[in-house]
């Protein structure tokens, strides 16, 4: 058995196990990542590796709890940014991911803001299986009462998302809807599924089914995708609070087309992982 040093953190309950590979070589198989992520074991939504990088403070690799690598993870990036800012005694940090350089800063004790880059609406980049109206994919979902709605706004925030705006989140069983939409024919790389309810132009409540994870307490890129799609549909303002069960992320889609995400992160818990 190998005892590996790691760190556990979360952003609004969206939790991560972080391995620092800048000095030590740590290699985990897909099966090992699945085992670590299992809620019957340590449990997390994503496993993150921090690696050395010449063009930024660190390069990040993200793996969902199903063991598959993903390109972007907003809350995970904010958590690692906080980890590195504390390490460097700095209030600003840059992180490189597969989708580019993300710049983060510490606004308050544990309030971290990060530039998530620009949304992408091109069907090939989301990606969708064919060219169609990404603002309304006309996918049908049913409420628990059997009422049918048709819609789905799709875009990429470094990973594929679809958002359904509904009048009452409690009228929809996302545990049932999520896996069907995640694996829909329209999404060759699967997708993250969000149900969103507009409370007012400055606040949107959401529930998220995360690709490769399942129901999650919070998801940073889903918050960004919801804010952007709602702004385009003129349902909410470009600066909006996205409300999860575990707390709020403020999303500001600025006029320069960059999306800034701000929210709290947990303190850093050092753990030992048995492999």
N, C-alpha and C positions, 0 to 999 in steps of 0.2 A: 504493500500500500504506500502510495506517495502522499505526503502531507504538503499541500500547496498553500502558500500565503495568498489571501485575496481580501477584497473589501466589498462590503455590502452597503448599497445606498438606494435611495428612492426619490422620485420626484412625484409628489402627490399620490403615493402608493404604487406608482409604476416603478417596479423594483429591478435592481441589477446586481449581478456579481461581477466584480471588476478584477482582472488579472493584469499586473504590471510586468510587461515583457521588455522593458527598456534595458534592464541589466541582466535578467535571468531568462533563460530559454524555457518556455512553457508551451508544451504541445498537447492539445486535447482533441480526441476524436469526436465525431458527430455523436456517437453513442454516449460518450462521457459528458458532453454538453447537455444532452437530453436528461441524463441521470442527475446532474447537478441542478438543472432547472426544475426538476420534478418537485411538486409541492410536498410530497411525502419524504423528500430528502431536504436539501437546504431551501430550494425553491426560488425562482425568479422569472421575470418576463423575458429578460435578455442577459446574455453573457457578453461582456465587453473586454477586449484586449487593448491595452495601451502599449504603443510601440514607439521607438525613436523615429524622429523625422527631421530632415534638414531644413525644410521650408516652413515649419511651424513648431509649436511646443511639443506636439505629439501627433502620431497617426493612430486613428481608432478603427478597430474592426468590431462589428456587431453580429451576434448570432441570436436568432430567436430561440424560444424554448423547444422548438421542434428540431433544433440542430442546424437549421439552414442559415447561411449568411445573408444579411441585408445591408443595403447601402447607407441608410439614414436612420437615426434614432434621436429625436429632439431632446427628450427628457434625459436619456442616457448621456448625450453630449453635454447637457447642462451639469449633470452630476460629475462627470470627469473634469469639466472646466473648474468646478468648485474644488475638487480634489487637488488639481494642479495649481490653482491660485493659492490655496493654503500652503502647499509645498513650497511654492516660489515666493510666498509673501507678496503677492501681486494682485491687483484688481482687474487686470486684463490678461487674456490668454487667447491663443489661436490654435485651432485643432484642424487637422486634415482628415477628411473622410473620402470615401469613393466618389462622393458628389461634390467635392471641393473643400475649400478652406472655410471654416466656421469661426467667427470671432465672438468671444464672450466677455462679459464683464460682471463684476460683483457690484450690485446696487446697494445692498444692505447686508446685514449679518449673514443671511443665507438665501438672499434673493438674487438669482442669477438671470441675466439677460443674454440672449444669443441671437446672432443674425443667421437665420436658417436658409438664406439665399432666396432665389426667385422661384415662383410656381411655374410649372410647365403644363400647357394645355394641348400640346401636339399629340395626336393619337398614337403615333409611333413611339413617343417618348414616355407616355404614361406607364406602360404601353396598353393599348387596346388591340383586339384581334383584327379590327378593320376600321376604316374611316367612318366616323359617325358623329353626331352632335354630342360632344362631351358634356354639355350643360344639361342635357336630358337624355339619358340612355334608354328611357322608357322601360325600365325593368320593373316588374310588378312585385310588390310585397303586400302581405296581408296582416291586418291587425288581429288581435286575439278574438275579436268579435266577428272576424271574417270579412271586414271591410277592406277593399283593395285600393291601394294607391299605386300610381305609376310615376316613376321619375328616376333620380340618380344623377348627381353632378359628379363627374370624374376628372381628376387632375393628379399630377405628380408633385410631391414635395420631397423628391429624392427617392420616393417609393410610391406605389399606386394607391389611390384612395377613391372611394365613392361615398357621397353624402346624400342621405334622404332627409328632407325637412318635413317634420311631422308635427301635428298639433298636440299630441300627448305621448310622451315617451313610454308611459306605463301601459299604453294600449298595444305595444309591440314586443314580441318575445325575441330579443336579439340573439339569444342562445340558439334559437331555431333558425332565424333568418340569416345570421352571420355566416355560418359555414356554407350555406347554399350560394350566397352572393360572392363570398371569397373565392369560390371555385367555379364561378360562372364562366361560360364559354368566351365572354367578351374580354376576360383578363388572362392572357397567357402566362403572366407571372403571379397570378392570384392578386388579391387586393385587400386593403383595410376597409372595413365597413363601419360607417358612422350614422347613427340616428341623431338628428339635431332638432331642438325645439327653440324657437325664437321667443325669449321672455320679453325682450324689448330691443331696440336698435343697438344697445351697448352690452347686452348679456344674452348668451346662447347656452342652453343646457344640452349636454351630449351624453350618449352612451356609445362605447366603441368595442367592436369586435376586431382584434388585431390579427393580421395575417400571421399564421404560424405560431400564434400564442393563444388566441381565444378571447373571452371577455377580459378586459383589462380595466384597472381603476383609473388610469389616465394614459394618454398617448399624445406626445408633443406634435408629431407631424399631422395627426388627425385634427388637432386643435387648429393648426395652421390651415389645413385644407378646408375646414369648416368656415373659418373666418373669411378666407378668400372667396369661396363659392358663395357664401351669404352676401358678401359685399358686391360681387358681380350681379347677383340676382336682386340687389337693392333691398335685402332683408335686414342687414345689419351694417353698422359703420365699419370703416377700414381699421379702426382701433376698437377692439371689442374684448370683453371678458368671456372666456370659454369655461363653463362650469362643469366640473366632474364631481363624482361622489366625494373624492378626497380633497377637493379644493379647486382653485381657479388659476388658469393660465391667461395672462394678458397677451393678446396677439395684435401687433400693429403692422399692417401691410402698408408700408410707406410709399410715397409717390415715386420713389426711385425703384419700385417693384420688389424691394427686399422685404422679407418677413422677419420681424423681430418678436421673439417669444420671451416672456418674463414670468418667472414663478419661483416658488420656494423649492429648495432641495433639503434632504435630510443631512444629518451629520454623518461622518464616515465611521463605519464599524469594521474593524479588522477581524477577519475570521480565518479559520483553517479548514481547507477543503480536503477531504480524504478521497483519493482516486484509486 
